[in-house]
Amino acid sequence: MKSLFENWKPRASQIGHLMTGLPEKFTKEDETKLAELLEEKQTGKNANGRATKWTDTKQSSVDELNRKKKGIDELPTGAITKLEEIFNHVFWGRRKLIFNKYLEKGNINEEDSLDLYSKVDGTSYWKNDEYFDNGFVHGTPDNITDELLRDIKSNFEYDTFKKAELTSLYSWQIKAYLWLTGKTNGELCYALVNSPAHRIDAEKKSLWYSVGMPDETEDRWIEAASQLERNHIFDMAKFKQDAPGYDLVTPIWSFDIPSHMRAKRFPVTLEDSDIEHMKRRSIMAKEWLLKREQEELNLINKK
């Protein structure tokens, strides 16, 4: 029987889940610490010559330093948790459905976010539709130019944009895209663009219930709904173009944010060591899934 995971490989968006807890370089400080611990274990005295008790914590430190010295790599708990989710989806067809307003805006506003960066940089960026697969990872980057590869994230509102940073998950996603495309330099690009009109309406409906279903002429409703509009509209001319005739609650609009202040970039580079780490973890993840599949088949066939 052919394995469901025979040709499996992580998507670029998944690879970051597998890249935590990578082996670290064994330093001279590590070597000294290991020697001191082993001496203490053997003699019952620490580096200062004082009698000590050997503990499980000290033994764990010795074990960890030995693993580090040998360069042993193991899938961390977080990676195994992600692989278990992948296994349940592929093998059993079961997975948690994730549909929320944050993902919805990110998907809907991809083109708007690229347009924002085009405006800021004075050029034209086009969404990439080419799919890449190198046997270890696969995916479709958002934008590729001669100079840079870009991955665009559309923030839900102003607060999330201000807090947005280069996370390890996104960094590895872009590194995977760089590997796939043969490039070495990329950018994580956060974009603060208008929410679509139907999303603003949905937020208003939720807000209306939250504040006790007031009459829409009440000052408290006008104030709350106006604040919500300001939280989701950053370029009024663009909003009116996309949603002509939309009935705004805000009486006077003077809240646009300049384009260049709605674009936030973080550079990402690809090193040879990154490729080796991704190759190794991709293989380890596939081996884990193959083993997990066999365990599940054994349980199914058990009588």
TATA-V708803 format. One line per field, one symbol per residue. phi: phi as a letter, one per 30 degrees, with the letter a starting at -180 (. if undefined). burial: I if it has 24 or more other ideal C-beta (glycine too) atoms within 12 Angstrom, else O. Layout:
phi: ???
burial: ???
This chain:
phi: .dddcecdaddedcdddccdidecddcdddddddddddddddcibddciddbcdbdddddddddddddddidcbddedddeddddddddddcicaddcbbdddddeddceddddddddddcibbccddcdcbacjcablbddabbddbcbccbcddaeddddddbdddddddddedddddcicbbbbcccbcbeddeddddddddddeddcjhdddcddddedddddddddbbbbdedddddbdiddddddbcbbdceedccbbbbdbccceddddddedddddddddddddddddddddddc
burial: OOOOIOOIIIIIIIIIIIIIOIIOOOOOOOOOIIOIIOOIOOOOOOOOOOOOOOOOOOOOOIOOIOOIOOOOIIIOOOIIOIIIOIIOOIIOOOOOOOOOIOOOIIOOIIIIIIIIIIOOOOOOIOIOOOOIOOOIIIIIIIIIOOOIIIIIIIIIIIOOIOOIOIOOIIIIIIIIIIIIIOIOIIIIIIIIIIIIIOIIOOIIOOIOOOOOOOOOOOOOOIOIIIOIIIIIIIIOOIIOOIIOOIOIIIOOOOOOIOIOOIIIIIOIOIOOOIIOIIIIIIOIIIOIIIOIIOOOOOOOOOO
